[in-house]
């Protein structure tokens, strides 16, 4: 028994030794740390935990370890107002989203696309920095600072299904920290929950862009959670919105396949009557809202709204961040891509031409209504040009144009 304990202590001593060595290398991995002469704070915390494990194995008192540990001032070696964040401008953050993804391996996907951790790590390195990839027989875990988290998620989904996704906007966090330091306050008190007026029903939906948020609210959504392709709300965000909505019956519209799980978890943990309509896009969310009937039961509304998801086609126009080839389509960095139900159907340098080609793939003789939602990088005049093109090509089509102000996507198109 003593021999086993000695082996464990020896192992833990080696872990602490290597962890400290790794910690000392962190300034070479992140330039801002080197600039202000500090080590990674998360790494320091992990080393302290390991030291605690070792102290317990040796029978030492934790209080002694704490007394021997350097103070926070000694660790950082700078005053509070000289934090690492203050030495970096928000606009200098090259990769703006801290992205964490967990994927459960699926045998059919892995058989079609064998997983090689080294090659996968190399592929992801093109999307950002601070990369960490860990995998075992069942799970793949990824941490990366990326500018386009959606690309990281797409790469990960080649090997299985998403278990958890967490994306945080580091530019917003950095700006908030600078504002707090400027005001001389290390932290802001949490804002109290503000509940809405009591209603029987509340529909809570997810959208990115104030124009789309207004569109959802205009159709009856009580709450709109900010989020989308690159910034997924958490289960906590849904629970908060559920509590603040102040309704007897609540319907969640995630509007993105990556967000459905968080919505379902929120429905499970909530004490209220909450259901999820698994909308995977903004057009599906709009179709579901139109199918809502306030005099029907929650179960019937869930069924009708879910059925309505199949009545709408979704199209999106966005741009490529790098050269690639996908399903036989050659894509050049900076070109625009027309995506129909997650499949790239056109790619050209001209956004209007891509949108027209996308519409030609989506609209057929059975189509009746086309809704064009234009993003923050497009003008009303450009959107109206597409509407005129449609009306010339299809005289029986009804076209609606709305400003969405959504980032990343020049156009979001719904065809019913």
C-alpha positions, 0 to 999 in steps of 0.5 A: 500500500505504501509503495502504491502511494509513493508511486502516486506522489512521484507521478504527481510531482512529475505532473507539477514539474511539467505543468510549471514548465509549460506555464513558463512557456505561455508568454511565448505562445501569446504575445500580449502576455510577453509584452506585460511580463505575465503568465497565463492566469488560467494556467497558473490556476491549474498549476495551483490545483495540481500543487494542492493535489500533491500537498494532500498526497504528501499529507501537508496542510493546504493552508501551508501551501497557500501561505507559500504561494505568491500573492496575485500582485507578485504573480502579475507583477503589474498594478491593477490598472496595468492589466494585460487587457489594457495593453491591447486595443480591442481592434487588435484582437485578430480572432474575436471568438473564444470557441469551445466545441464537443463532438460525439464520434459517429461510426458512419461519419468516421468511416467515411472521413477517418479522424486523424488528430494531427491532421485535424489540428493542422486544419483547424490552425488555419482558423485561429490561435490558442488551439487545443484538441483533445480526443478519446474513443468517444469524444472530440473536444476543441478550444480555439480563438477563431474569427469564424466559429462556424467554420470550426464547427463545420470541420468538427461535425464531419466526425460526429454530432455536436454535444456542446458548443460555447462561443464568447465574443472576446472583443465585447469582453475586452471592451467591457473590462476596459470600461470597468477599469476606466470607471475604477470598478473591478466588477459590475453588480448583476442586473436584476431580472425584469419580468415582462407583463404576465401573458398566457403564451410567450414565444422566445426566439433567437436572432442576430441583427436588430432588423430580424429581431424587430421582424420576429417581434412584429410577428408576435415573439415576446423575447428575442435572444441575440445569437446566431451562426457565430454566437450561440446562446447558452442554456442559461440564456434561455432559462433567463429569457424564460423566467423574464418572459413571465408566461404560463406557456412558452415556446422556444425557436432556436433558429439554428441547428447548433442551438437546438440542444441548448433550448431543449436543455433549458426546457428540461430544467425549467419548472414552467411549461416550455416546449421547443420547435426545432427551427434551424434557420431564420426563415423556419422561425418566421414560418413557425411564428406564422403558424402559431395559434393563441387559442390552441393548446401548447401541444397542438401549437408545438405540432403545428409549428413544427410541421410548418418548418417543412413548408419553407426553403432557406437560402443564404448568401455569405462570403468565403474566408479562404480558398477551398473545395467543397462537394466539387465546388471550387471556392475562392477567398473573398467570393460570395457563396449562395447556400441552399439548405446547407448546400453551396449552389453558387459562388462568384465575386459579385454578390448580386449575381450569386443571389440571383443564381441562388434564387433560380435554384430555390424558386419553382412553379409551386413557389408563392412567396419570397422573403428577402432579408438583407444584411448590414453590408447591403443596401435597400436598393440592392435588395429591391433590385433582387425583388425586381429581378424576381418579379420579372422572372416569375410574375405570380410570385409575391416578394417581400423585402425586409432589413435584417442588419444581420452580420456575415450574411448579405442575404437570408432568403425564404421561399414558401 
